[in-house]
Amino acid sequence: MKLSQKISQAKAKLLVDKPYFGTLAAKLELIVNDDIESFVSNGVKLEYREEYLESLEIEELAFIFANGAMHASLAHDKRRNNRSGWLWQMATDMAINDMLVQNGMKLPYGAHYRERFAGMYAEEIYAELKADILRDDEDLEYEADSADDVEQKDEKDSKNEHQTPEELQEEILQEQLLAEEAVALLEREFKKGEAPLHIERFFTLEYEGKIDWRDALKMALDRYFRDDYRLLPPSKKLLYSGIYLPSSSSQTFRLVIVVDTSGSVDEVLLNTFLSEVNFLMSLVAHYQIELILCDDKVHSHRTFYSGERLDVVLQGGGGTDFSVAFKFVAAHFDDVKLLLYFTDLEGLFPKEHPNYEVRWVTSQSKETPFGSIILL
């Protein structure tokens, strides 16, 4: 396969699998530079060595494009201050790559990544890298020119030495515009509950107060409340003119809702949540809701069909073990696409992740081992 085809496929895959990264990466200007070992990006341009990219798989190319796009969008130049340029670049690379790995992307050979820096901010990584160099450690995990370079405050990137002031100003403006666009796009992704994992540590966002949780809930349901289409039999609408179009076929959608009935559950929020689900379900023709009440054991399970109103009488008050509900779902239901778990997130999580989408509906923001949060 030609490199141009691989690049096109990688960009398309990134846009489908990771839309946030894909949207930003689509704006990158790609430039061949066989004087470098692999690739380098300032977020506006991505320079690459052809031989290096040709050796990579499609998934690894997608990783590189995501990495390149994030440098400007994360506004790392503004956060650099008086830090050494090459070391700051390495620190931000490691922070970005760690976040991409945590989002399930395939790390290419030669990319800056160390497990010891998992979950750390670029500033924290920089401090550790600097400390390593100043110790003159012979077993460094990277190469440094000299310890003195860490303290330089007036260095200039070599690329800037060959640019006119006008060209440099134009590039800075492009980076700022990309950064602003990235923040706006990320806020939309948070509202939909589809933001990349662990990306919030790169931004200062006040998104929590701006999110309408009802929109987030509706977005989650809309992904599955769509009539399916089939080619046989075709639609009769335009058959008379020889045009064959797919016909629509409505299928009953099964939604699983688990309510944490431990003693700490907020009944006011629960009733608000169920009322909103009731309203959204009234807009859908064919649905089936499996409602499970559970703390450290399943207390009840009821099935509601189209047109019926959800009602709950809480039973429980004990501790919370989330794995109990997931085991119940696995034992009793097939073809589950979406599970909404109303909880305060205080409990034991299962070790195995389910193979369907999970949304934790909660009043507090807290890291979860899988799924995403709809913040009430």
N, C-alpha and C positions, 0 to 999 in steps of 0.2 A: 504494500500500500504506500502511495506517495505521502510525503510528510504533510502536504497541504490537506489531503483527505483526512489524515489522522487528526490534524488540528481542528478541522471542521467538525469531525465526529466528537472530539473531546469537548469542544465548546457547546455542542448540542446536548451532549450527555449532562454536562454541568448545569445547563439551563433547565433541563427536565428534573434531574435528581436533586439539585441544590439551587433553586431559583434565585436566591439572594446573591450567592457567589456568581452564578451564571450571568445575571443581569449586569453586575459590575464588570466582570471579565470581558463581556462582549464589547466594552468600550476601549479595551487595551489596544494600543498600536504595537504590532509585532515587528521586530527589526532583527535581521540576521547579523550576528557579530561572532565570527569564528576566532576572535582574539580572546574570548573568555572561555572558562572551563565548562560552564553549564548555562545559567541564565541569571539575569539581574533585572529588577523592575523598580521604578519609582512610582508605580501606580498609574502613570499615564502611558509610559512606554515599557514594553517588555523586550529586552534584548536576549537573544538565545543563540547557542551554538547548534548548528543543524545536526551535527553528528550525535550530540547528546540527546536532543529531542527524538531523533529517529530510533534511538535505543529503548525508548520508553513505551509502555503500554498506554492505551487510551485513558484508563483510570488515573495513571500517573501524570499524564499531560493535563487532565482536568485539575488535579491537585496544584500543579504549577501555575495554571491560569488563575485559580482562586487565590493562591498566595500573592501573585503579582498584583491583582486588583485590590487586595486588602491594604497594601502599604499606604497608598494615598488616602483611601477611604477611612482608615483609622487615624489619619492626621498625625502620624508618628513624628514627622518633622517638627511639628509644633511642640511635641513633648520632649524633644531631644535636648533642648536647652544647651548647656556647654559640654555635653558628653562627646566622647570620641566618636567620630562618624562611622568608622568601619565596625567598631565594637557595638555601637547602638544598632546598626543595621543587622548584625548577627543576633543581638538580643531580641529585636522585633521579629526577625525571621523565626527564631525558636518559639516565641510566644504565638505567632500566627500558625505555625506548623502544628504546634500542640493542639490548638483549637480545631484545626482542620482534621487532625487524627481523631479527636474526640467526637467529631461529626461523621466518623466512619469513612473518611476518604483515604485512599491508598498512598502512603508516603513513598516518593521515588528515591532511588539510590542517590546519595550525595546531598540530600536536603538537610538543612540544619535542624537537628532534633535530638533532645536528650530527655530521657524519662525523669531525671532528677529535677527538671524544671516544669513538670506537669502542673497545670493550674496556676502558674505564676504570672504576674504582670511583667511587661517588658522591662520596667524600671528595676524590678527585683532581680530579674535574670541578668541585667547589665551589672548590677552591684556584685553579684556572685562571680561573673566572668572577670570583672576588674580585680576582685580579691584574689582570684586564681593566678592572674598574671603577676600581680604585685608580690605574690609569694614565690615567684620564679619556679613554679611547679614544673618538674620535668615530664610529668604524665598528663599534660593538658589534653583535653578532648578536642582541641581546635588549634589553629596556628595563629600566632601573634607576631607582629614585627618586632616590637619591644615594649617593655613595661612603660617606658617614657611616653609612648604614643597615647596611652590611656589618659594622661593628664593634659594633652594638648587642647587648647580652647579656641584657637584661631585657624584650624585646618579648613581646607576647602576641598570638596570632592573634585577629582580630576576632570569629571565631565563638565563641571561648572567653569573650569579654566578656559574651555574652548567655546563658551557661549557668550554672545553679546548680552548686555544688560536687558535689552528688549526681549530676547529669546528666553532668558532666565525668568523674567517677570511674567511672560506668557505661560511658561511651564508651571510656575507657582500658582498662577490664577487657575489653570486647569486642575491642579491638585486640589485647590480649595473648593472648586465647584463639584468635583467628584466626591470630596469629603462631605459636603453639604447634602448631595444627592444620596450618599450612602446612609446618612443619619435619617433622612426622610423615609427612605425605603425600609430601613430597619424598624422604624416606628410602625409602619404599616404591617410589617411581618409580625411584630409583637402583638398588634391588635388582632391579627388572625390566629395567633398562637403558633406560628410557624417559623419563628426566628431560629437561626442556628444555635446549637447548644453552646453554652459558656461564652457567648460573644459579648455579653454585657460587661465583662471586665475590661473591654477595650474602649468603652464609651461612657460618657457621663450623660445619662438620659433620665428624664423624669417621666418615663413612659407609663409607669404604674398608675399614676393619677389620671392619665389621659385615656386609658383603655376603657371602653365600654364592654363589660364582660358579656353583655347580651349579644353584641356583635361577634365576639369570640366564640360564643356558644353556637350562634347561628352558622358561622363559618364552618365549624366542626361538623355540624349536621348536614349542611349543604353539600359537602363532599360526597355524601352517600345517598342523599335524597334526590337522585336523578333517575328518571326513567331510562331503562336500557334500550339499546337498538339492535336489530337483527336484520340480516339481508334476506332471509327466507322465512315466511313469505315477504316479498317486497311491499312497499307502500303502494296503494292503488291510486294515489292522488294524481300521478302523472304517467301512469302506465299507458294511457290511450295515445300518448305522443312518443312512446318508446323509451321513456326515461325511467330507469329503475333506481329508486331511493330506498334506504333502509326503513323498515317500519318500527314503530315504538312498541315496547312491551313493558308494562308495569309489573314490578315484583315487590313483594312484601319485604320491607327492610326491618331487620331485627336490631334494636338498640338495647344494650344492657346498661342499666343504671344500678350502681351499688351505693348504698347509703351507710356511712360509718355511724353506728348507733352507740359508740362509746360515750362515756359521761361528759366529754368535753365538746360534743357537737352543738353548734349554734342553731337552735330550732327556728329562729326568725330567718336566718340566711337560708336554711333548708327549705322553708316554705316559699321564700322568694324564688329560689332556684327551681323548685317543682312547678310553680305557677308559670314561670317562663318556658319551661319544657312543655307544659300543657298547651301554651299558646302556639309555640312553634310546631307542635305536632298537629294542631288543628289545620295547618296549612298544607299538610301532606295527606295524600289519598290512602296509601297502604303502608301501615307500620305495625310493629309488634314490639312492645316494651317488656323486657324482663327486669322487674324491680326486686332487688335483693337487699335485705337489711342484715347487717353483719358487724360485729366487733371482733372478738377473738373466736367467734363461731357464727354460723349462719342461723339467724332467728326466723326468717321467713322469706318466701319467694312467691311473688305473684306475677301473672302475665296480664298485660293490658293490650287491647286491640284498638284499631282506629275508632275514634269517637268517644272512647271511654276516658274518664277523668282520673288522673293520678291522685291517689290519696294514701297517706302514710300514718300509721300508728307506731311510734318508735318503741322498739323492744331492745333491751340490752343494758348498757351502762358499765360494761366491763372494760378490759384493755383492748388494744387494737392490733390485729394480725392480718395485714393485707393479703397474705398468701392464701388464707382460708377462702376468700371470695374468688380468687383466680383459680383455685383448685375446683371450686364448685362450678364455675363457668366451663372449665375444661371438661368436666365430667358430664354436664347436662346439655350443652349447646354446641351446635356445629355452625360453621360459616359466620362467626362473629367478626364484624368489621370495626366496630367502635364501642368502647366502654367508657362511660362517664362515672367517675368515682368521687362522690361528695364526701369530703373528709377535712380534718384539720392537719393532716399529714404527720400526726404523731403516732407512730406505730412501727411494726416490723414489716419490711418489704420482702417479697419473694426473691430468691436467688436467681431463678430463671425468668427471663423476660417473655411476655406473651407475644404471639405472632400477629397481633391486631393492634389497632391504634388505641391508646389510653390517654384520656384527658382527666387530670386531677382538678376537680372543682373545689376551690379552697379560698379562705379569706386571708391566708398568709403566704408570702413567697418563700419557698424553701427548695433546696436542690433535691431532686428525685433521681433514682437510678435509671428510670426509663419513663417514657411518656412526656407530656408537656402540661403546663398549668393554665387553667382559666382562673384568673384572679378575681374573686368577688370583691 
